[in-house]
Amino acid sequence: MIAALKALADPTRLEILRLIAAQPAPLCVCDIVDRFELGQPTISHHLKVLRRAGLVETGRQGIWSFYKLGARTREILAGVTSLVDGREGELTPDSTERS
């Protein structure tokens, strides 16, 4: 989860993930590059960070790489949401007092 949060801390990576998630089928890296005002090496770096964090998966067709959401992406993001929405570890007035 920490790797995912670190990966998503970059606005470009967050936008790349949003773009991939919005597609019904894997997205060609060439189409991702076309959507940003960044060079191919920079986009490839961002995709590598997302892949290492388990947020995207890649497959090859010929010379092109295609990206889709990772198998556990929704589970990872749901875990983040539960941390924020959860009541475990909630501070009570008594727990904030210092001894």
C-alpha distances in whole Angstrom, upper triangle without the diagonal:
4,5,5,6,9,10,11,12,15,18,19,15,15,18,18,15,18,21,19,18,22,23,25,25,23,24,26,25,28,28,24,26,29,27,26,29,27,28,27,26,24,22,22,20,17,17,16,13,12,13,12,8,9,10,14,16,20,23,27,30,33,32,29,25,24,20,19,15,13,14,11,10,11,10,6,8,10,8,7,11,12,11,13,16,16,19,17,18,20,23,26,29,30,27,27,30,30,33
4,5,5,6,9,10,11,14,16,18,15,15,18,19,16,19,22,21,20,23,25,27,27,25,25,27,25,29,28,25,26,29,27,26,28,26,27,26,25,22,21,21,19,16,17,16,13,12,14,12,9,11,12,15,18,21,25,28,31,34,32,30,26,25,22,21,18,16,17,14,13,15,13,10,11,13,11,9,13,14,12,14,17,17,20,19,18,21,22,26,29,30,26,26,29,29,31
4,5,5,6,9,10,12,15,16,13,13,17,16,14,17,20,19,18,22,23,25,25,22,23,24,22,25,25,22,23,26,25,23,25,23,24,23,21,19,18,18,15,13,14,12,9,9,10,8,5,8,9,13,15,18,21,24,28,30,29,26,23,22,19,18,15,14,16,13,12,14,14,10,12,15,13,12,15,17,15,17,20,20,23,22,22,24,26,30,33,33,30,30,33,33,35
4,5,5,6,9,11,13,14,10,10,14,13,11,14,16,15,15,18,20,22,22,20,20,22,20,24,23,20,21,24,22,21,24,22,23,22,21,19,17,17,15,12,12,12,9,8,10,9,5,7,7,10,13,17,20,23,26,29,28,25,21,20,16,15,13,11,13,11,9,11,11,8,8,12,11,9,13,15,14,15,18,19,22,21,22,24,26,30,32,33,30,30,33,33,36
4,5,5,6,9,12,13,11,10,14,14,12,14,17,17,17,20,22,24,24,23,22,24,22,25,25,21,23,25,23,22,24,22,24,23,22,19,18,19,17,14,15,15,11,10,13,12,9,11,10,14,17,20,24,27,30,32,31,28,24,23,19,18,15,15,17,14,11,13,13,9,9,12,11,8,11,14,12,13,16,17,20,20,20,21,23,27,30,31,28,27,30,31,33
4,5,5,8,11,12,10,10,14,14,13,16,18,18,18,21,23,26,26,23,23,24,22,25,24,21,22,25,23,21,22,20,22,22,20,17,17,17,14,12,13,13,9,9,12,11,8,12,11,14,17,20,24,26,29,31,30,27,24,23,20,19,17,16,19,16,14,16,16,13,13,16,15,12,15,17,16,16,20,21,24,23,23,24,26,29,32,33,29,29,32,32,34
4,6,6,9,10,7,8,11,11,10,13,15,15,15,18,20,23,22,20,19,20,18,21,21,17,18,21,19,18,19,17,19,18,17,14,13,14,11,8,10,10,6,6,9,9,7,10,9,11,14,16,20,23,26,28,26,23,20,19,16,16,14,14,16,15,12,15,16,12,12,16,15,13,16,19,17,18,21,23,26,25,25,27,29,32,35,36,33,32,35,35,38
4,5,7,8,6,5,9,10,8,10,13,14,14,16,19,21,22,20,19,20,18,21,20,17,18,20,18,17,19,17,19,19,19,15,14,15,13,10,11,12,9,8,12,12,9,11,9,12,15,18,21,24,27,29,27,24,21,20,16,16,14,14,17,15,12,13,15,12,10,14,14,12,14,17,16,16,19,21,24,24,24,25,27,31,33,35,32,31,34,35,38
4,6,9,8,7,11,12,12,13,16,17,17,19,22,25,25,23,22,23,21,23,23,19,20,22,19,17,19,18,20,20,19,16,15,17,15,11,14,15,11,11,15,14,12,15,13,15,19,21,25,27,30,32,30,27,24,23,20,19,17,18,20,18,15,17,18,15,13,17,16,13,15,18,17,16,19,21,24,24,24,25,26,30,32,34,30,29,32,33,36
4,6,5,6,9,10,11,12,14,16,17,19,21,24,24,22,20,21,19,21,20,16,16,19,16,14,15,14,16,17,16,13,12,14,12,9,12,13,10,10,14,15,13,16,14,15,19,20,24,26,28,30,28,25,22,21,18,19,17,18,21,20,17,18,20,17,16,19,19,16,18,21,20,20,23,25,28,28,28,28,30,33,35,37,34,33,36,36,39
4,6,5,6,9,10,10,12,14,15,17,19,22,23,21,19,20,18,20,18,15,15,17,14,12,13,13,16,17,17,13,12,15,14,10,13,15,13,12,16,17,15,17,15,16,19,21,24,26,28,30,28,25,22,21,18,18,17,19,22,21,17,19,21,18,16,20,20,17,19,22,21,20,23,26,28,29,29,29,31,34,36,38,36,34,37,38,41
4,5,5,6,9,10,10,12,14,15,17,21,21,19,16,17,14,16,15,11,11,13,11,9,10,10,12,13,13,10,9,12,11,8,10,13,11,11,14,16,15,17,14,14,17,18,21,23,25,27,24,21,19,18,16,16,16,18,21,21,17,19,22,19,17,21,22,19,21,24,24,23,26,28,31,32,32,33,34,38,40,42,39,38,41,41,44
4,5,5,6,9,10,10,12,14,16,19,19,17,15,16,13,16,15,11,12,15,12,11,13,12,14,14,14,11,9,11,10,6,7,10,8,7,11,12,11,13,10,11,14,15,19,21,23,25,23,20,17,16,13,14,13,14,18,17,14,16,18,16,14,18,19,17,19,22,22,21,24,26,29,30,30,31,33,36,39,40,37,36,40,40,43
4,5,5,6,9,10,11,12,15,18,19,17,15,17,16,18,16,13,14,16,13,12,15,15,17,17,17,14,12,14,13,10,11,13,11,9,13,14,12,14,10,12,15,17,20,23,25,27,26,22,19,18,14,14,12,14,17,16,13,14,16,14,12,16,17,15,16,19,19,18,21,23,27,27,28,28,30,34,36,38,35,34,38,39,42
4,5,5,6,9,10,11,13,16,17,16,14,15,14,16,13,10,12,13,10,10,12,13,15,16,17,14,11,14,14,10,11,14,13,11,14,17,15,16,13,13,16,17,20,22,24,26,24,21,18,17,14,14,13,15,19,18,15,16,19,17,15,18,20,18,18,22,22,21,23,26,29,30,31,32,34,37,39,41,39,38,41,42,45
4,5,5,6,9,10,11,15,15,13,11,12,10,12,11,7,10,11,9,9,12,12,14,13,14,12,9,11,12,8,8,12,11,9,12,14,14,14,11,10,13,14,16,18,20,22,21,17,15,13,10,11,11,13,17,17,14,15,18,17,15,19,20,19,20,23,24,23,25,28,31,32,33,33,36,39,41,43,41,40,43,44,47
4,5,5,6,9,10,13,14,12,11,13,12,15,13,10,13,15,12,13,16,16,17,16,17,15,12,13,13,10,9,12,11,8,10,13,12,11,8,8,11,13,16,18,20,23,22,18,15,13,10,9,8,10,13,13,10,11,15,13,12,15,17,16,17,20,21,20,22,25,28,29,30,31,33,37,39,41,38,38,41,42,45
4,6,5,6,9,12,14,13,12,14,14,16,14,11,14,15,12,13,16,17,19,18,20,17,14,16,17,13,12,16,15,12,14,17,15,15,11,11,14,16,18,21,22,25,24,20,18,15,12,11,10,13,15,15,12,12,15,15,12,15,18,16,16,20,21,20,22,24,28,29,30,31,33,36,39,41,38,38,42,43,46
4,5,5,7,11,11,11,9,11,11,13,10,8,11,12,9,11,15,15,17,16,18,16,13,15,16,13,12,16,16,13,15,18,17,16,13,11,14,15,17,19,20,22,21,18,15,13,10,10,10,13,16,17,14,15,18,18,16,19,21,20,20,24,25,24,25,28,32,33,34,34,37,40,43,45,42,42,45,46,49
4,5,6,9,9,7,6,10,10,12,10,8,12,13,11,13,17,17,18,16,18,17,13,14,16,13,11,14,14,11,12,16,15,14,10,8,10,11,13,16,17,20,19,16,13,10,7,6,7,10,13,14,12,13,16,16,15,18,20,19,20,23,24,24,26,28,32,32,34,35,37,41,43,45,42,42,46,47,50
4,6,8,9,9,9,13,14,16,14,12,16,17,14,16,20,20,21,20,21,20,16,17,18,15,13,16,16,13,14,17,15,14,10,9,12,13,16,18,20,23,23,19,16,13,10,7,6,10,12,13,10,10,14,14,12,15,17,17,17,20,22,22,23,25,29,30,32,32,35,38,41,43,40,40,44,45,48
4,7,9,10,10,13,15,16,13,12,16,16,13,16,20,20,22,21,23,21,18,19,21,18,16,19,19,16,17,20,19,17,14,13,15,16,18,20,21,24,24,20,18,14,12,10,10,13,15,16,13,13,17,17,15,17,20,20,19,23,24,24,24,27,31,32,34,34,37,40,43,45,42,42,46,47,50
4,5,7,7,11,13,14,11,11,15,15,13,16,20,21,22,20,22,21,18,19,21,18,16,19,20,16,17,21,20,18,15,13,14,14,15,17,17,20,21,17,15,11,10,8,9,13,15,17,14,15,18,19,18,20,23,23,22,25,27,27,28,30,34,35,37,37,40,43,46,48,46,45,49,50,53
4,7,9,12,15,17,14,14,18,18,17,20,24,24,25,23,25,25,21,21,24,21,18,21,22,19,19,22,22,19,16,14,14,15,15,17,17,21,21,18,16,12,11,9,10,14,14,17,15,15,19,20,19,20,23,24,24,26,29,29,29,31,35,36,38,39,42,44,48,50,47,47,51,52,55
4,6,9,13,14,12,13,17,17,17,20,23,23,23,21,23,23,19,19,22,20,17,19,21,18,17,21,21,18,16,13,12,12,12,14,13,17,18,14,13,9,9,7,10,13,14,17,15,16,19,20,20,22,25,25,25,28,30,30,31,33,36,37,39,40,43,46,49,51,49,49,52,54,56
4,7,9,12,11,11,14,15,15,18,21,21,21,18,20,20,16,16,18,17,13,16,18,15,14,18,18,15,13,10,9,8,8,10,11,14,15,11,9,5,5,5,8,11,13,16,14,16,19,19,19,22,24,24,25,28,29,30,31,33,36,37,39,40,43,46,49,51,48,48,52,52,55
4,6,8,7,7,11,12,12,14,18,17,17,15,17,17,13,13,16,15,12,15,17,14,14,18,18,17,14,11,11,9,10,11,11,14,14,10,8,5,5,6,10,13,15,18,16,18,21,21,20,23,25,25,26,29,30,30,32,34,37,38,40,41,43,47,50,51,48,48,52,53,55
4,5,5,7,9,10,11,14,17,16,15,12,15,15,12,12,15,14,12,14,17,15,15,18,19,18,16,13,12,9,9,9,9,11,10,7,6,4,6,9,13,15,18,20,19,21,24,24,23,26,28,28,29,32,33,33,35,37,40,41,42,43,46,49,52,54,51,51,54,55,57
4,5,5,6,9,10,11,14,13,12,9,11,12,8,8,12,11,9,12,14,13,13,16,18,17,15,12,12,9,10,10,11,12,10,7,6,6,7,10,13,15,19,21,19,21,24,23,23,26,28,27,29,32,32,33,34,36,40,40,42,43,45,48,51,53,50,49,53,53,56
4,5,5,6,9,11,13,12,11,8,11,13,10,10,14,14,12,15,17,17,17,20,21,21,19,16,16,13,13,12,12,13,11,8,8,9,10,14,17,19,22,24,22,24,28,27,26,29,31,30,32,35,35,35,37,39,43,43,45,46,48,51,54,56,53,52,55,56,59
4,5,5,7,9,12,12,12,11,14,14,11,12,15,14,13,16,18,17,17,21,22,21,18,15,16,14,15,14,14,15,14,10,10,9,10,13,15,18,21,23,21,23,26,25,25,28,30,29,30,33,34,33,35,38,41,42,43,44,46,50,52,54,51,51,54,55,58
4,5,5,7,10,10,11,9,12,11,8,10,12,11,10,13,15,13,15,18,18,18,16,13,14,13,14,15,16,17,15,12,11,10,9,11,14,16,20,21,19,21,24,23,22,25,27,26,27,30,31,30,32,35,38,39,40,41,43,46,49,51,48,47,51,51,54
4,5,6,8,7,7,6,9,9,6,9,11,11,11,14,15,15,16,19,20,20,18,16,17,15,16,16,17,18,15,12,12,12,12,15,17,19,23,24,22,24,27,25,25,28,30,28,29,33,33,33,35,37,41,41,42,43,45,48,51,53,50,49,52,52,55
4,6,8,9,9,9,13,12,10,12,15,14,14,17,19,18,19,23,23,23,21,18,19,18,19,18,18,19,17,14,14,14,14,17,19,22,25,27,24,26,29,28,27,30,32,30,31,35,35,34,36,39,42,43,44,45,47,50,52,54,52,51,54,55,58
4,7,9,11,11,14,13,10,13,15,14,14,17,18,17,19,22,22,22,19,17,19,18,20,20,20,22,20,16,16,15,14,16,18,21,24,25,22,23,27,26,24,27,29,27,28,32,32,31,33,36,39,40,41,41,44,47,49,51,49,47,51,52,55
4,5,8,9,12,10,8,12,13,12,13,16,17,16,18,21,21,22,19,18,20,19,21,21,22,23,21,18,17,16,16,18,19,21,25,26,22,24,27,26,24,27,29,27,28,32,32,31,33,36,39,40,40,41,42,46,48,50,47,46,49,50,53
4,7,10,12,10,10,13,14,13,15,18,19,19,21,23,24,25,22,21,23,22,24,24,25,25,22,20,19,19,19,21,22,25,28,29,26,28,31,29,27,30,32,30,31,34,34,33,35,38,41,42,42,43,44,47,49,52,49,47,50,51,54
4,7,8,6,7,10,11,11,13,15,16,16,19,21,21,23,21,19,21,20,22,22,23,24,21,18,18,18,18,20,21,23,27,28,25,27,30,27,26,30,31,29,30,34,33,33,35,38,41,41,42,42,44,47,49,51,48,47,50,50,53
4,6,5,6,9,10,11,13,14,16,17,18,20,22,23,21,20,21,19,21,20,21,21,18,16,16,17,17,20,22,24,27,28,26,28,31,29,28,32,33,31,32,36,35,35,38,40,43,44,44,45,46,50,52,53,50,49,52,52,55
4,5,5,6,9,10,10,12,14,15,16,18,20,21,20,17,18,16,17,17,18,18,14,13,12,14,14,18,20,21,25,26,24,27,29,27,27,31,32,30,32,35,35,35,37,39,43,43,43,44,46,50,52,54,51,49,53,53,55
4,6,5,6,9,10,10,13,14,15,16,19,20,19,17,18,16,18,17,19,19,16,14,13,16,16,19,20,21,25,26,24,27,29,27,27,31,31,29,32,35,34,34,37,39,42,42,42,44,45,49,51,53,49,48,51,51,54
4,5,5,6,9,10,11,13,14,16,17,19,18,16,18,17,19,19,21,22,18,16,15,16,16,18,19,21,24,25,22,25,27,25,24,28,29,27,29,32,31,31,34,36,39,39,39,40,42,46,48,49,46,45,48,48,50
4,5,5,6,9,10,11,12,14,15,17,15,13,15,14,16,17,19,19,17,14,12,13,12,15,16,18,21,22,19,22,25,22,22,26,27,25,27,30,30,30,32,34,38,38,38,39,41,45,47,49,46,44,48,48,51
4,5,5,6,9,10,10,12,14,15,14,12,13,12,14,14,16,17,14,12,10,12,11,14,16,16,20,21,19,22,24,22,22,26,27,25,28,31,30,31,33,35,38,38,39,40,42,46,48,50,46,45,49,49,51
4,5,5,6,9,10,11,13,14,14,13,14,13,16,17,20,20,18,16,13,15,13,16,17,17,21,21,19,22,24,21,21,25,25,24,26,29,29,29,32,33,37,36,36,38,40,43,46,47,44,43,46,45,48
4,5,5,6,9,10,11,13,11,11,13,13,16,18,20,22,19,17,14,14,12,14,14,15,19,19,16,19,21,18,18,22,22,21,23,26,25,26,28,30,34,33,34,35,37,40,43,44,41,40,43,43,46
4,5,5,6,9,10,11,9,8,9,9,12,14,17,19,16,14,11,11,9,11,11,12,16,16,14,17,19,17,17,21,22,21,23,26,26,26,29,30,34,34,34,36,38,41,44,45,42,41,45,45,47
4,5,5,6,9,10,10,9,10,10,13,14,18,19,17,15,12,13,11,13,13,13,16,16,15,18,20,18,18,22,22,21,24,26,26,27,30,31,34,34,34,36,38,42,44,45,42,41,45,44,47
4,5,5,6,9,9,9,11,12,16,18,21,23,21,18,15,15,13,14,13,13,16,15,14,17,18,15,16,20,19,18,21,24,23,24,27,28,31,30,31,32,34,38,41,42,38,38,41,41,43
4,6,5,6,5,6,9,10,14,17,20,22,20,18,14,13,10,11,10,9,13,12,10,14,15,13,13,17,17,16,19,21,21,22,24,26,29,29,29,31,33,37,40,41,37,37,40,41,43
4,5,5,6,5,6,8,11,14,17,20,19,16,12,12,9,10,9,8,11,11,10,14,15,13,15,18,18,18,21,23,23,24,26,27,31,30,31,33,35,39,42,43,40,39,43,43,45
4,5,8,8,9,11,14,17,21,23,21,19,16,16,13,14,12,10,13,12,12,16,16,13,15,19,18,18,21,22,22,24,26,27,30,29,30,32,34,38,40,41,38,38,41,41,43
4,6,8,10,13,16,19,23,25,24,21,18,17,14,13,11,9,12,10,9,13,13,10,12,15,14,14,17,19,18,20,22,23,26,25,26,28,30,34,37,38,34,34,38,38,40
4,6,7,11,14,17,21,23,23,20,16,15,12,11,9,6,8,7,7,11,11,9,11,14,14,14,17,19,19,21,23,23,27,26,27,29,32,35,38,39,36,36,39,40,42
4,7,10,14,17,20,23,22,19,16,14,10,9,6,5,8,7,5,9,10,8,9,12,13,13,15,18,18,19,21,22,26,26,27,29,31,35,38,39,36,36,39,40,42
4,7,10,14,16,19,19,16,12,10,6,6,4,4,8,9,7,11,13,12,12,16,17,17,19,21,22,23,25,26,30,29,31,32,35,38,42,43,40,40,43,44,46
4,7,10,14,17,16,14,10,8,6,6,6,5,8,10,10,13,15,14,16,18,19,20,22,24,25,26,28,29,32,32,34,35,38,42,45,46,43,43,46,47,49
4,7,10,13,13,10,6,5,5,7,9,9,11,14,13,16,18,18,19,22,23,23,25,27,28,30,31,32,36,36,37,39,42,45,48,49,46,46,50,50,52
4,7,10,10,8,6,5,7,9,11,11,13,16,16,19,21,21,22,25,26,27,29,31,32,33,34,36,39,39,40,42,45,49,52,53,50,50,53,53,56
4,6,7,6,5,6,9,12,15,15,17,20,20,23,25,25,26,28,30,30,32,34,35,36,38,39,43,42,44,46,49,52,55,56,53,53,56,57,59
4,6,5,6,7,11,13,17,18,19,23,23,25,27,27,28,31,32,33,34,37,38,39,40,42,45,45,47,49,51,55,58,59,56,56,60,60,62
4,6,8,10,14,17,20,21,23,26,26,29,31,31,32,34,36,36,38,40,41,42,44,45,49,48,50,52,54,58,61,62,59,59,62,62,65
4,7,10,13,17,20,21,23,26,26,29,31,30,31,34,35,35,37,40,40,41,43,45,48,48,49,51,53,57,60,61,58,58,61,61,63
4,7,10,13,17,18,21,23,23,25,28,27,28,31,32,32,34,36,37,38,40,41,45,45,46,48,50,54,57,58,55,55,58,58,61
4,7,10,14,14,17,20,19,22,24,23,24,27,28,28,30,33,34,34,36,38,41,41,43,44,47,50,53,54,51,51,54,55,57
4,7,11,12,15,17,16,19,21,21,22,24,26,26,28,30,31,32,34,35,39,39,41,42,45,48,51,53,49,49,53,53,56
4,7,9,12,14,13,15,18,18,18,21,22,22,24,27,28,28,30,32,35,35,37,38,41,44,47,49,46,46,49,50,52
4,6,9,11,10,12,15,15,15,18,20,20,21,24,25,26,27,29,32,33,34,36,39,42,45,47,44,44,47,48,51
4,6,8,6,8,11,11,12,14,16,16,18,20,21,22,23,25,29,29,31,32,35,38,41,43,40,40,44,45,47
4,5,5,8,10,10,11,13,15,16,17,19,20,22,23,24,28,28,29,31,34,37,41,42,39,39,43,43,46
4,6,8,8,10,12,13,14,16,17,19,20,22,23,24,27,27,29,31,34,37,41,42,39,39,43,44,46
4,6,5,6,9,10,10,12,14,15,17,19,20,20,24,23,25,27,30,33,37,38,35,36,39,40,42
4,5,5,6,8,10,11,12,14,16,17,18,19,23,23,25,26,29,32,36,37,34,34,38,39,41
4,5,5,6,8,10,10,12,14,15,16,17,21,21,23,25,28,31,34,36,33,33,37,38,41
4,6,5,6,9,10,10,12,14,15,15,19,19,21,23,26,29,32,34,31,32,35,36,39
4,5,5,6,9,10,11,13,14,15,18,18,20,21,24,28,31,32,29,30,33,34,36
4,5,5,6,9,10,11,12,14,17,18,19,20,23,27,30,31,28,29,32,34,36
4,5,5,6,9,10,10,11,15,15,18,19,22,25,28,30,27,28,32,33,35
4,5,5,6,9,10,10,13,13,15,17,20,23,26,27,25,25,29,30,33
4,5,5,7,9,10,13,13,15,16,19,22,25,26,24,24,27,29,31
4,5,5,6,8,12,13,15,15,18,21,24,26,23,24,27,29,32
4,5,5,5,9,10,12,13,16,19,22,24,21,22,26,27,30
4,6,5,8,8,10,11,14,17,20,21,19,19,23,24,27
4,6,8,10,11,10,13,16,19,21,19,19,22,24,27
4,7,9,11,10,13,16,19,21,19,20,23,25,28
4,6,8,8,12,14,18,19,17,18,22,24,26
4,6,5,9,11,14,16,14,15,19,21,24
4,5,9,11,15,15,13,15,18,20,22
4,6,9,13,13,10,12,15,16,18
4,6,10,11,9,10,14,16,18
4,7,8,6,7,10,13,15
4,5,5,7,9,12,15
4,6,6,7,11,13
4,6,6,9,11
4,6,8,10
4,6,10
4,7
4
